[in-house]
Amino acid sequence: MSENELTSGDFTEQNEPFALFAAWLREAETTEPNDPNAVALATVDKDGLPNVRMVLLKGFDSQGFVFYTNFESQKGQEILSQKKAAMCFHWKSLRRQVRLRGLVEVVSDKEADEYYKTRARGSRIGAWASKQSRPLEGRFALEKAVAEYTARYALGDIPRPPYWSGFRIRPLSIEFWHDRPFRLHDRVEFRREVPEGAWEKVRMYP
Ligand SMILES: Cc1cc2nc3c(=O)[nH]c(=O)nc-3n(C[C@H](O)[C@H](O)[C@H](O)COP(=O)(O)O)c2cc1C
């Protein structure tokens, strides 16, 4: 099936969620004013209280959806303890939503190193300087930390901090939603019991 058929055809006829997601993301890259890969990431804390914030999707394939963060952050701690997460993309320009939820694994060191190397130097310094999600006494303390790490890594490569890496959500469900008139939207969910399992496709009332 060609890309065009995937993007312009009736998405509810599609039987493979990753190809459909790829087509929708590609389309969003041409229509969104910025960050088409921005996605709300939901986690749950040890008391079962949900938590949500935006991250940037940095990779996806049939293995899952990857983003990077500080593992000592609130989201990092929540995912490491619960091993579960959900995501929700909303592309306003396309009036489309994709939701997914599943089990989370840590990406390999090699994968994280390769991505880390592509980041701007300032972002690599920032990963060292930010104790993400912990109290900061003032902007000056952050700028001081940035200056210290800039001096420390003035020459040569900036290594990836041991607490900074990526998570891959291996979806157990992915739902595609497209706006239709009078709130009679199209919704299709792909479900499976285990990450390697076969997808069951279910259309749902809007
Ligand atoms: C559009 C957007 C993209 C973001 N991307 C990331 C990201 O990829 N990784 C990350 O750690 N934080 C990202 N952030 C910041 C997070 O939303 C959040 O403030 C931070 O990670 C701390 O979250 P936590 O305390 O729940 O761990 C992004 C924020 C926005 C608005």
PDBQT file of the ligand as one rigid body, heavy atoms in Angstrom, charges set to zero:
ROOT
HETATM    1  C1  LIG A 301       6.129  20.738  23.897  1.00  0.00    +0.000 C 
HETATM    2  C2  LIG A 301       6.897  20.212  25.086  1.00  0.00    +0.000 A 
HETATM    3  C3  LIG A 301       7.822  19.185  24.905  1.00  0.00    +0.000 A 
HETATM    4  C4  LIG A 301       8.533  18.676  25.992  1.00  0.00    +0.000 A 
HETATM    5  N1  LIG A 301       9.395  17.627  25.776  1.00  0.00    +0.000 NA
HETATM    6  C5  LIG A 301      10.020  17.055  26.833  1.00  0.00    +0.000 A 
HETATM    7  C6  LIG A 301      10.804  15.874  26.633  1.00  0.00    +0.000 A 
HETATM    8  O1  LIG A 301      10.918  15.330  25.536  1.00  0.00    +0.000 OA
HETATM    9  N2  LIG A 301      11.410  15.348  27.732  1.00  0.00    +0.000 N 
HETATM   10  C7  LIG A 301      11.286  15.897  28.975  1.00  0.00    +0.000 A 
HETATM   11  O2  LIG A 301      11.886  15.378  29.914  1.00  0.00    +0.000 OA
HETATM   12  N3  LIG A 301      10.524  17.000  29.187  1.00  0.00    +0.000 NA
HETATM   13  C8  LIG A 301       9.878  17.571  28.142  1.00  0.00    +0.000 A 
HETATM   14  N4  LIG A 301       9.081  18.680  28.337  1.00  0.00    +0.000 N 
HETATM   15  C9  LIG A 301       8.926  19.184  29.714  1.00  0.00    +0.000 C 
HETATM   16  C10 LIG A 301       7.883  18.330  30.449  1.00  0.00    +0.000 C 
HETATM   17  O3  LIG A 301       6.582  18.663  30.000  1.00  0.00    +0.000 OA
HETATM   18  C11 LIG A 301       7.952  18.465  31.974  1.00  0.00    +0.000 C 
HETATM   19  O4  LIG A 301       7.799  19.816  32.370  1.00  0.00    +0.000 OA
HETATM   20  C12 LIG A 301       9.276  17.952  32.545  1.00  0.00    +0.000 C 
HETATM   21  O5  LIG A 301       9.769  16.837  31.847  1.00  0.00    +0.000 OA
HETATM   22  C13 LIG A 301       9.102  17.562  34.026  1.00  0.00    +0.000 C 
HETATM   23  O6  LIG A 301       8.083  16.599  34.122  1.00  0.00    +0.000 OA
HETATM   24  P1  LIG A 301       7.922  15.660  35.407  1.00  0.00    +0.000 P 
HETATM   25  O7  LIG A 301       8.168  16.519  36.621  1.00  0.00    +0.000 OA
HETATM   26  O8  LIG A 301       6.539  15.122  35.355  1.00  0.00    +0.000 OA
HETATM   27  O9  LIG A 301       8.960  14.566  35.290  1.00  0.00    +0.000 OA
HETATM   28  C14 LIG A 301       8.348  19.213  27.285  1.00  0.00    +0.000 A 
HETATM   29  C15 LIG A 301       7.423  20.262  27.467  1.00  0.00    +0.000 A 
HETATM   30  C16 LIG A 301       6.708  20.741  26.378  1.00  0.00    +0.000 A 
HETATM   31  C17 LIG A 301       5.694  21.834  26.608  1.00  0.00    +0.000 C 
ENDROOT
TORSDOF 0
